[in-house]
Amino acid sequence: MHNREDTIWFVPSERVPAPELKLETGFESPAWKRLVSIYRTAIDYFGGSVQLGMTDLGGNLDILQSSLPGGELALALYDYPEDVKRLTWEVHDAWWTYFDELDRMLKQTNPGYTAWAPILSKDPYYMLQCDFAYMIGPEMFDEFVRSELEATCKRLARPFYHLDGAGQIPHLPSLLGIEELSGVQWIPGDGAPDTTRWPQVYRDIIEADRKT
């Protein structure tokens, strides 16, 4: 773990190729223990007087890229597609293990649900993402990303997707085809024209009966 004042970045201590990589849940990591300690302290101190947000658990291939950094994951899509799919579902299972564990803790006193995006909901929601999708086309998005997103959307009452940057726009039609997706958060990205310059993106989202 590379700790900074406002975030933590993860790099593998050992490089393991995709066919040999296996991802599992575990509750002994210092980061997990620290997170739980912060939440428990906040719950005891604030009770139900404030809303404690769900931590940023990351997106499916974004998490996998931490174990296959640089261009390794991109190459693995070609060289080891079945292993990438296997690992994606291992990430899915781990993600939900941690989400459910934290949700059980937070809902003891939380008046509602929120995540890293400042939206308050009476039902469980999360701002899903796959920043890695910026690097792949729609065909690969459908093959490696969409099925896991669909499965997660079916488990969340209000799933949103964090559409970050113009490179993700080609995936918007596929995303809008996920029936259970409640909405899309459009972020043009650093250096791009602001949100007022993308009327077609908002039009597509609204016409698909999704919230923006």
C-alpha positions as CSV (number, residue, x, y, z in Angstrom):
1,M,0.0,0.0,0.0
2,H,1.2,3.5,-0.9
3,N,-0.4,5.8,1.6
4,R,-1.1,9.4,0.9
5,E,-3.0,12.0,2.8
6,D,-6.2,11.6,0.7
7,T,-5.9,8.1,-0.8
8,I,-4.2,4.7,-0.9
9,W,-2.7,3.1,-4.1
10,F,-2.0,-0.6,-4.3
11,V,0.7,-2.4,-6.2
12,P,1.4,-6.1,-6.1
13,S,4.3,-7.2,-4.0
14,E,4.8,-10.0,-6.5
15,R,3.9,-10.1,-10.2
16,V,1.7,-13.1,-10.9
17,P,0.4,-13.8,-14.5
18,A,-3.3,-14.0,-15.0
19,P,-3.5,-17.9,-15.3
20,E,-1.8,-18.3,-11.9
21,L,-3.6,-15.4,-10.1
22,K,-6.3,-16.1,-7.6
23,L,-8.2,-13.4,-5.7
24,E,-9.8,-14.1,-2.3
25,T,-11.4,-12.2,0.5
26,G,-9.6,-11.7,3.8
27,F,-10.2,-9.5,6.8
28,E,-6.7,-9.4,8.2
29,S,-5.2,-6.6,6.0
30,P,-4.2,-3.4,7.9
31,A,-6.4,-1.3,5.5
32,W,-9.5,-3.3,6.2
33,K,-8.9,-3.3,10.0
34,R,-8.3,0.5,9.9
35,L,-11.5,1.1,7.9
36,V,-13.6,-1.0,10.3
37,S,-12.1,0.8,13.3
38,I,-12.9,4.2,11.8
39,Y,-16.5,3.2,11.1
40,R,-17.0,1.7,14.5
41,T,-15.6,4.8,16.2
42,A,-17.9,7.0,14.1
43,I,-21.0,4.9,14.8
44,D,-20.3,5.0,18.5
45,Y,-19.6,8.8,18.5
46,F,-22.4,10.0,16.2
47,G,-25.0,7.4,16.6
48,G,-27.7,8.1,14.0
49,S,-27.1,11.9,13.8
50,V,-25.0,11.8,10.7
51,Q,-24.9,9.7,7.5
52,L,-21.8,7.6,7.1
53,G,-21.0,6.9,3.5
54,M,-20.0,3.5,2.0
55,T,-16.2,3.6,1.2
56,D,-15.0,3.5,-2.3
57,L,-14.6,-0.2,-3.1
58,G,-13.6,0.4,-6.7
59,G,-14.8,-1.1,-10.0
60,N,-14.4,-4.6,-11.3
61,L,-11.5,-4.4,-13.8
62,D,-10.1,-1.4,-11.9
63,I,-9.6,-3.7,-8.9
64,L,-8.1,-6.4,-11.1
65,Q,-5.7,-3.9,-12.7
66,S,-4.2,-3.4,-9.2
67,S,-2.9,-7.0,-9.5
68,L,-2.1,-6.8,-13.2
69,P,-0.8,-3.2,-13.4
70,G,0.4,-1.2,-16.4
71,G,-0.4,-2.9,-19.6
72,E,-0.6,-6.4,-18.2
73,L,-4.4,-6.5,-17.9
74,A,-4.9,-5.1,-21.4
75,L,-2.6,-7.8,-22.8
76,A,-4.4,-10.5,-20.7
77,L,-7.7,-9.7,-22.4
78,Y,-6.1,-11.1,-25.6
79,D,-3.7,-13.7,-24.2
80,Y,-5.8,-15.1,-21.3
81,P,-9.5,-14.0,-21.8
82,E,-11.0,-16.9,-19.8
83,D,-8.7,-16.2,-16.9
84,V,-9.7,-12.5,-16.9
85,K,-13.3,-13.6,-16.9
86,R,-12.6,-15.9,-14.0
87,L,-10.8,-13.2,-12.1
88,T,-13.6,-10.7,-12.8
89,W,-16.1,-13.0,-11.0
90,E,-13.6,-13.5,-8.1
91,V,-13.5,-9.7,-7.8
92,H,-17.3,-9.7,-7.9
93,D,-17.6,-12.1,-5.1
94,A,-15.0,-10.3,-3.0
95,W,-16.6,-6.9,-3.7
96,W,-19.9,-8.1,-2.4
97,T,-18.4,-9.8,0.6
98,Y,-16.9,-6.5,1.7
99,F,-20.0,-4.4,0.7
100,D,-22.3,-6.7,2.7
101,E,-20.1,-6.7,5.7
102,L,-19.8,-2.9,5.8
103,D,-23.5,-2.5,5.0
104,R,-24.4,-4.6,8.0
105,M,-22.3,-2.3,10.2
106,L,-23.5,1.0,8.7
107,K,-27.2,0.3,8.6
108,Q,-27.3,-0.1,12.4
109,T,-27.5,3.7,12.7
110,N,-27.4,5.3,9.2
111,P,-30.6,7.2,8.3
112,G,-30.2,6.1,4.7
113,Y,-27.6,5.0,2.1
114,T,-24.8,6.9,0.4
115,A,-21.5,6.2,-1.2
116,W,-18.5,8.3,-2.4
117,A,-20.9,10.3,-4.6
118,P,-22.9,12.8,-2.4
119,I,-26.3,11.4,-3.1
120,L,-28.6,10.2,-0.3
121,S,-31.0,7.4,-0.9
122,K,-33.5,5.5,1.2
123,D,-32.6,2.3,-0.6
124,P,-29.1,0.7,-1.0
125,Y,-27.2,2.2,-3.9
126,Y,-23.6,2.5,-5.2
127,M,-21.9,4.5,-7.9
128,L,-20.4,1.6,-10.0
129,Q,-17.5,2.2,-12.3
130,C,-14.9,0.7,-14.6
131,D,-12.3,3.4,-15.5
132,F,-10.3,0.7,-17.3
133,A,-13.1,0.6,-19.9
134,Y,-11.5,3.8,-21.3
135,M,-8.9,1.6,-22.8
136,I,-11.2,-0.9,-24.6
137,G,-13.8,-0.8,-27.3
138,P,-17.5,-1.7,-27.0
139,E,-17.0,-5.4,-28.1
140,M,-14.5,-6.0,-25.2
141,F,-16.7,-4.0,-22.8
142,D,-19.6,-6.4,-23.5
143,E,-17.4,-9.4,-23.2
144,F,-15.5,-8.5,-20.0
145,V,-17.4,-5.8,-18.2
146,R,-21.1,-5.8,-18.8
147,S,-22.1,-9.2,-17.5
148,E,-20.6,-8.4,-14.1
149,L,-22.2,-5.0,-14.0
150,E,-25.6,-6.5,-14.8
151,A,-25.2,-9.0,-11.9
152,T,-24.3,-6.2,-9.5
153,C,-27.1,-4.0,-10.8
154,K,-29.6,-6.8,-10.0
155,R,-28.4,-6.9,-6.4
156,L,-28.5,-3.2,-5.7
157,A,-31.8,-1.3,-5.3
158,R,-30.4,1.8,-7.0
159,P,-27.3,1.2,-9.1
160,F,-25.6,4.1,-10.8
161,Y,-22.7,4.1,-13.2
162,H,-19.8,6.6,-13.1
163,L,-19.2,7.5,-16.8
164,D,-15.8,9.2,-16.6
165,G,-14.4,10.8,-19.7
166,A,-15.1,10.9,-23.4
167,G,-13.4,7.5,-23.9
168,Q,-16.3,5.9,-22.1
169,I,-19.0,7.3,-24.3
170,P,-18.8,4.4,-26.8
171,H,-20.0,2.2,-23.9
172,L,-23.1,4.2,-23.1
173,P,-25.5,2.3,-25.4
174,S,-24.4,-1.0,-23.8
175,L,-24.8,0.5,-20.3
176,L,-28.3,1.9,-21.1
177,G,-29.2,-1.6,-22.2
178,I,-28.9,-2.8,-18.6
179,E,-32.5,-2.8,-17.4
180,E,-31.7,-2.6,-13.7
181,L,-29.3,0.4,-14.1
182,S,-31.0,3.4,-12.4
183,G,-28.9,6.2,-13.7
184,V,-25.6,7.5,-15.1
185,Q,-23.2,10.1,-13.6
186,W,-21.5,11.8,-16.6
187,I,-18.1,13.4,-15.9
188,P,-16.3,14.8,-19.0
189,G,-12.9,14.4,-17.4
190,D,-9.9,16.7,-16.9
191,G,-9.2,19.1,-19.7
192,A,-12.5,18.4,-21.5
193,P,-15.3,20.9,-22.1
194,D,-17.6,21.1,-19.1
195,T,-20.9,19.2,-18.6
196,T,-22.9,21.9,-20.5
197,R,-21.1,21.0,-23.7
198,W,-22.4,17.4,-23.9
199,P,-26.2,17.7,-24.6
200,Q,-26.3,14.5,-26.6
201,V,-24.9,12.4,-23.7
202,Y,-27.7,13.7,-21.4
203,R,-30.3,13.3,-24.1
204,D,-29.4,9.6,-24.6
205,I,-29.5,9.0,-20.9
206,I,-32.8,10.7,-20.4
207,E,-34.4,9.1,-23.5
208,A,-33.4,5.7,-22.1
209,D,-35.4,6.7,-18.9
210,R,-32.3,6.8,-16.7
211,K,-31.5,9.5,-14.2
212,T,-28.5,11.8,-14.7
